[in-house]
Amino acid sequence: RGQLKIAVAAMAARCRLAARFHRVHGTNVRLDASRTRATRVESFANGLCFSQEPLAPGQIFLVEIEEKELGWCGHLRVGLTAHDPQSLEVVPEYSLPDLVNMGDTWVFAITRSHNRVAVDGEEAPARAQSPPWEPFLLIERVRIPRDTLVGRSRPGRYSHILDNLYKMNVLPATARRSRIGVLYAPQPDGTADMHIVINGEDMGPSARHLPATRPLYAVVDVFASTKSVRVIPVEYGFPSLQTLCRLVIQKHIVHRLAIDGLDLPLPLKSFCKHE
């Protein structure tokens, strides 16, 4: 039990460190001061972003779609890469096909329906899903707090106390406020399967036989109709002091925008407004 607590604490610390974007990104991307929000400021391409750190096994990199842009075809793309962003001479214009063609990269476009891959050409069996009211999403041996994974369709007045209502909301995968995550689950043969999670639902293995012994970074391509995304920190262990303070502040206000009037540093206001 002691080793488990140490492992959970290490995962929690690593998650807080990795829950931001890498300084290396596409030429049309602008990051905020905390490097948790990525916005494509022009065109529809050159929106490639990476996680600050390689992901640990079972660690999800979760983003929320904050802004959409009409007039473009195509949506957010997510995946994993074994390329260290710092080693890239030039950040590719597209994740698909440019970054994927470099090898050791697995990226998928998010659509309204996303299918798991079959094994050895066979039809993929129906995947078992945890009921939406269960507190954890189970992906093989990985347990992820479900509450954070679910996008909220009606943020604003009293949204932070409408727990049972928003948990039952089902947002389209590409909608504003939708939450998309990517992780890898180690396999007995020493490789890993990549999973994409959409609003608390595991889409199943999207890619298999990833090199689990190599560092794997999350890839987020802010492409076409997706204009801005924000990283959502996921805490696997006990809530951090920062999170507990946010909950207290949210509990004593009636509208998230009221936080703007508080005498707090801007990064803290941004964190407190985020649900």
N, C-alpha and C positions, 0 to 999 in steps of 0.2 A: 504493500500500500504506500509506503514511503517513497519508493521509486516512481510509482504512478503520479504522486503529488509533484515530485520534482519534474517529471516529464511534462505534466500539464502546465506547471509554472513556466518552464522553458518555452513551451509552445505559445503561451500567452504573451511572453516577452517578445518572442520572435514575430508574432502576429502584429503587435503594436509597431514594431520597427518596420515591417514590410508593408504596412497599410498606407503606402504612399507611392507616387510615381517616381520613376528613375529620372535623373537630370537629363539623360539622353532621350530624345523624342523626335517626332517628325517636325519638319520645318513650319507647318501650319498650326502647330499645337502651342498653346499658352497655358502654363501651369500657375495656380495661385501660390501665395507665399508658403502655404503649408504643403504644397505638392500633393494635395488630395483631390484637387479638381482640375480636370483637363478639358480645355475648350479648343475646338478647331475654329480658327478666326477667319479663314477664307477658303475658297474652293471646296472640293468634296473629298480630296485625298491628302496625303502627307499628314495623316492624323495618328500615326503609330506611337503607342506608349508601352512602357514596360514597368513591371514591379521594381521597386527600389532594390529588393533583395531576392535571391532565389527562394522558392517556396520550399517549406519542409513537407515531408510526406503527410498527406491528409489535410494540409493547410489550404484553405480556400482564399482566393483573391476575389473580392466581391466589389462590384461597382453598381451604382444606380444611375440610370439615364435621367439627366436633369433638364436638358434642353433638346428640342428637335428642330429641324430645319426643313421647311417645305421646298419642293422643287427638285429633290434628288431621289434617285432610286437606289435602294440598298440600305442596309442597317449595320448596327454594331457587329464587330467581329472579335472573337476572343479565342485564346488558346495558350499554348506553352511553347517555349523555345529553349534550346540548350545553348544558344549564343549569348554570351555576356554582352549586354548593350554597350558597355564601355569599349568593347573590342571592335565595334562596327565602324568602319571608315566613313560610311554614309548610311544614314537610316533609310531603308527602302521606302518608296512612295506608297506601296500597298503591302499589307500582310498577305493577301491573296492576289496574285500568285508570287510576288517578288520575294518576300521573306521565306515563304514555304519552299520556294525553289532553291534557296540556299542550303536546304537540308536541315535535319534535326529540329524541325519546327512543325507544329500541329495546330492549325487554326481553322475555325469554322465560323460561317456567317450565321448570326442569330436571326431566325425567322419565327413566324407564328407557330410552326411545328418543327421539332428537331428530333431526328430519329437516331437511336443508338446503332452502332455497327454490328454486323453479324460475325460469328466466329467461323472461320474456315469456309466462308461462303454459305453457311446455313442461315436459315431465317432466324432472326433474333427472337428469343422468347419474351413474353410480356414481363416487364420488370415489376417487382413488388414495390409498392410505395407505402411509406408510413402515413397513417391518417393525419390530416392537417392539424388536428388538435394536439398531437403528441409534441412534447417540448423539443425533441431532438430529431434531426434528419440523420438517418443511418445510411452510410455508403460503405458497404463492406464492413471494415472494422473502424471506420471513422464516424464519430458522433459530433454533429455540428448543431449548435443552438439554432432552432428553426426561427425563433422570433426575429432575428436580425436579417434572415434571408428573404423575408416576405416584403414585397414592395407595398406601399400604401397609396391607394388611389385618391385619397382625399386629405392631403396634409393641410394643416391650418388650425382653425378654431377647435379646441378640444380633441384634436386628432391623437394626442399623446395619451389619452385615457380611454379611447375607443378600442381597447385591445381585442375583444372578441369579434368586433365587427371587421376590423381591417384584416385579421387573420383569415377570415373566410373570403375576402376579396380575391378574385382571380384576375390579374392584369394581363393583357396581351404581352407577349415576350418583348416586343419592340416599343411598347408604350412609354410615355414619360412616367417616371417613378418606378418603372420596372427594375428589378435587381437581378443581375447576371453574375454568376461566379464560376471560377474554374479551379480545379485541383487535380492532383494525381494520387492514385491509390496503389501502393506496392502490391506485387503479385508473388506467389511462391517461387516462380522461376527467376526472380531477381529483376524483372522488368516492372513496368507500371502501366495502369490504365488511366487515361485522362477522362474526367467527368465534367460536364457542364451542368450547372444548377440554375434554374430559372424560377424566380419567385418561390423558392422553397421546394421545388420539385427537381429531383435528380433525373436528368435526361438519359442516364445510362452511359456506358463507355462510348466516347466519341472517337477515341483512338487507342490502340493497344500497343504493347511492346515498346513503350518509351524507355529510354535508358535511365533507370532510377538512380544509378550511381553517379550521374552527372548533375550539376546544378541546373535547375529548370526555373526559368523566369516566366511570369505571367505576361501575356501579350494582350493588349487592348487596342483595337483599331477604331478610333472615333471617325467612322466612315459615313459619307453621304448624308442620309436623313438624321443621323445621330450627331448632334453638335457639341454636347457637353456631358461629361460623366463625372461622378464623384466616387472616391474609394470609401467603402463602408468597412470600418474595423469590426472584426469578429472576435469576441473573447471566448476562448474555450474553457477557461477556468473561472475563478471568482471574478466579479466585476472589479475593474480598477477604480482607484479613488476618483479619477477624472470622470468616469462614467457615473459613479454614485452622485457626484456633485451635479452633473447634468440632470439626473433624474430629479433631484431636489428642486433645482431651478425650474424645470418643466412642470413640476407638480404645483408650483405656486403662481403660475401664469395661466391666462385663458387663451392666449394666442402666441404662436411662435414668434411672430414679428414684434411682439412686445419686448423681446430680448434686445432688440436694437437700442432701446432706451436705457438699458442697464449700463452701469459704470464698470465695464469689463473690457479687457483687451480684445481686439478684433478677431484674432484666431480663436479665442475662447467663445466669443459670441457665435461664430460660425459653427463650432463644435456643439454648442448648446442648442442651436436651432435645428441641427441635423437629428433625424429620428432613425 
